[in-house]
Amino acid sequence: MHRDKHFIEALESKKNLLWRHLEQMGCAWSYAKNPTTVDDELLIEKSLLYLEFEELHKLSEIYPMSYLRDVWRKRLVSQGAYYDIINWLLAAMFFGIKNPDKYLKRYGKPRLATRA
């Protein structure tokens, strides 16, 4: 049981570091000042949007990749064209998806037709 406590504390410490980094970058100024009250999905979303790839790997030390992918799909891919470039890079480089275009087309919101 003692070991579990240290494991949980280590995970919380990693979450706090990621959130503090987002705050320092000015990406979390309107959210809670106490990182322990930050929703996991919000932390994942903001990290995927604003942190460098080297820092993103810290997410996989905290959460299973399947959960990260689910949150990404729900919160970013679902927004369609708004995050096209970021989503393509995340699909190819972070999640290792072999055909990002096909994946994003399948799970993303359809693009609005351009006006003539």
Number of C-alpha atoms within 10 A of each C-alpha: 6 6 8 9 10 11 12 12 12 13 16 15 15 16 22 17 14 22 24 17 17 18 16 11 12 11 17 17 11 8 12 11 13 10 19 13 9 15 10 14 16 15 19 22 17 16 21 22 17 16 15 10 14 8 14 18 12 15 19 13 12 16 13 10 15 11 13 20 17 13 18 21 18 15 14 22 26 17 17 17 18 13 14 16 10 15 25 19 15 20 22 14 13 17 16 11 16 11 11 18 14 11 14 21 14 12 14 20 15 13 11 8 6 5 4 3
